[in-house]
Amino acid sequence: MSLSDEKAPDGSAAIVYAAKNGGATTSSWGRLSLDFAASKNLSNHRFLGLWVHANGKGGILNVQ
C-alpha cells in the first residue's frame, strides 16, 4: 500500500493497493485493513469511495 500520485475525484489523496496472482488458478484473495487509534465519526461523510482499475479479464471483486 502506498500513497497514489493520482487523486480521488474530489481532489483528495488516494492510496494504491496492488496485488498479482502468480498461482496456477484464476482465484486468489487479498486483504487490506486500516487500524485507527480511536473510533472515527463518519456521520458527516456521505460516501466511502472505492475505485478499481482491473485488467479486463472478467475477475470478481468481493468487498466486505
C-alpha positions, 0 to 999 in steps of 0.5 A: 500500500502506498500513497497514489500520485493520482487523486480521488475525484474530489481532489483528495489523496488516494492510496494504491493497493496492488496485488498479482496472482502468480498461482496456477488458478484464476482465484486468489484473495487479498486483504487490506485493513486500516487500524485507527487509534480511536473510533472515527465519526463518519456521520458527516461523510456521505460516501466511502469511495472505492475505485478499481482499475482491473485488467479486463479479464472478467475477475470478481471483486468481493468487498466486505 
